[in-house]
Amino acid sequence: MELPNSYWDKLALRYPRYTDESIQHDARFIFGVARYFGVDFEDKTILDIGCGTGTLAIPLAKEALKITAIDLSKSMLEIFEYDKTTLLLDEKIDIFHSSWDDFEIKERFDISLASMTPAVSSQEQFNKFINSTSDFGIFVGWGEYKNNDIVDDLLTLHNGTKNKTFGQAKRFATHLSTQNISHNLEYFESSWSDDYSYDDALEYVISHLIRFDIVPNKELVKEVLLEKMQDNKITFTTKAQKGVVAFRV
Ligand SMILES: C[S@@+](CC[C@H](N)C(=O)[O-])C[C@H]1O[C@@H](n2cnc3c(N)ncnc32)[C@H](O)[C@@H]1O
């Protein structure tokens, strides 16, 4: 299911920035896998597709020659622009408000990166991504599971199962195999917690249950959320497997 732009604009309000601890943990692992595969970021041109708030572009900017970052969501990019200017990185990072499909590649990049973004999910988008680099690429996607304590409890109470497919990292690695492109896939666990107000928690849970094709029992959802509420907030903890694929064209 393609998520609408408004979804990402809303998520931008709570999406982590480069300073977030969980994001820093992920970034260390991702860059570690890439370096082990032979990627050297020093003085390189880098394309970051679906860059969000600049979670990966900002830490890479110190080493890179130039980063071209694109994203569909204006709200994500406003946060990125603010941090970029505050950190005096205007010369290093060019930001474009564009979807991946609409983005025109004028010159190939030394390294292309797509992390946790549905921008690169179809076969055509995979191929455009692979063709955007003259040397290395890094893809980060869901691994085999994503567990959220409260959503999972409610799923069980609705006798539901997770019918949503994860495994994007594996799908991309398989695509590379079919094209005989040398690559390496490594998995890691990422975990994060988010505080929601009661109303936002209700909206969050209902939207997730609907995405799992469940008709939510609103009374049951409200009861569970009220039980979980402490100091006027509800904390959701997610543990998910992510996969990093480093490749060389
Ligand atoms: C989960 S965030 C990932 C942000 C960042 N890459 C990271 O790893 O933290 C997904 C981002 O992809 C962007 N996005 C979604 N669909 C897109 C598309 N078709 N073209 C460009 N960006 C897209 C969203 O706006 C959002 O900022």
The ligand as an SDF file (V2000), in Angstrom:
LIG
                    3D

 27 29  0  0  0  0  0  0  0  0999 V2000
   10.8030    6.3270    7.4100 C   0  0  0  0  0  0  0  0  0  0  0  0
   11.3800    7.7790    6.6160 S   0  0  0  0  0  0  0  0  0  0  0  0
   13.1130    7.4330    6.4080 C   0  0  0  0  0  0  0  0  0  0  0  0
   13.9650    8.6430    6.5660 C   0  0  0  0  0  0  0  0  0  0  0  0
   15.4750    8.3680    6.5210 C   0  0  0  0  0  0  0  0  0  0  0  0
   15.9010    7.8580    5.2500 N   0  0  0  0  0  0  0  0  0  0  0  0
   15.8740    7.4070    7.6240 C   0  0  0  0  0  0  0  0  0  0  0  0
   16.3500    6.2980    7.3370 O   0  0  0  0  0  0  0  0  0  0  0  0
   15.7290    7.7630    8.8130 O   0  0  0  0  0  0  0  0  0  0  0  0
   10.7560    7.5710    4.9730 C   0  0  0  0  0  0  0  0  0  0  0  0
   10.9150    8.8270    4.1200 C   0  0  0  0  0  0  0  0  0  0  0  0
   10.6470    8.4870    2.7480 O   0  0  0  0  0  0  0  0  0  0  0  0
    9.9450    9.5780    2.1640 C   0  0  0  0  0  0  0  0  0  0  0  0
    9.2320    9.1050    0.9760 N   0  0  0  0  0  0  0  0  0  0  0  0
    8.1630    8.2770    0.9360 C   0  0  0  0  0  0  0  0  0  0  0  0
    7.8190    8.0210   -0.3300 N   0  0  0  0  0  0  0  0  0  0  0  0
    8.6920    8.7130   -1.1200 C   0  0  0  0  0  0  0  0  0  0  0  0
    8.8600    8.8510   -2.5380 C   0  0  0  0  0  0  0  0  0  0  0  0
    8.0510    8.2130   -3.3830 N   0  0  0  0  0  0  0  0  0  0  0  0
    9.8490    9.6490   -2.9990 N   0  0  0  0  0  0  0  0  0  0  0  0
   10.6790   10.2930   -2.1270 C   0  0  0  0  0  0  0  0  0  0  0  0
   10.5690   10.2010   -0.7700 N   0  0  0  0  0  0  0  0  0  0  0  0
    9.5940    9.4160   -0.2840 C   0  0  0  0  0  0  0  0  0  0  0  0
    9.0160   10.0590    3.2680 C   0  0  0  0  0  0  0  0  0  0  0  0
    8.5410   11.3680    3.0540 O   0  0  0  0  0  0  0  0  0  0  0  0
    9.9210    9.9360    4.4910 C   0  0  0  0  0  0  0  0  0  0  0  0
   10.6110   11.1190    4.7620 O   0  0  0  0  0  0  0  0  0  0  0  0
  1  2  1  0
  2  3  1  0
  2 10  1  0
  3  4  1  0
  4  5  1  0
  5  6  1  0
  5  7  1  0
  7  8  2  0
  7  9  1  0
 10 11  1  0
 11 12  1  0
 11 26  1  0
 12 13  1  0
 13 14  1  0
 13 24  1  0
 14 15  1  0
 14 23  1  0
 15 16  2  0
 16 17  1  0
 17 18  1  0
 17 23  2  0
 18 19  1  0
 18 20  2  0
 20 21  1  0
 21 22  2  0
 22 23  1  0
 24 25  1  0
 24 26  1  0
 26 27  1  0
M  CHG  2   2   1   9  -1
M  END
$$$$
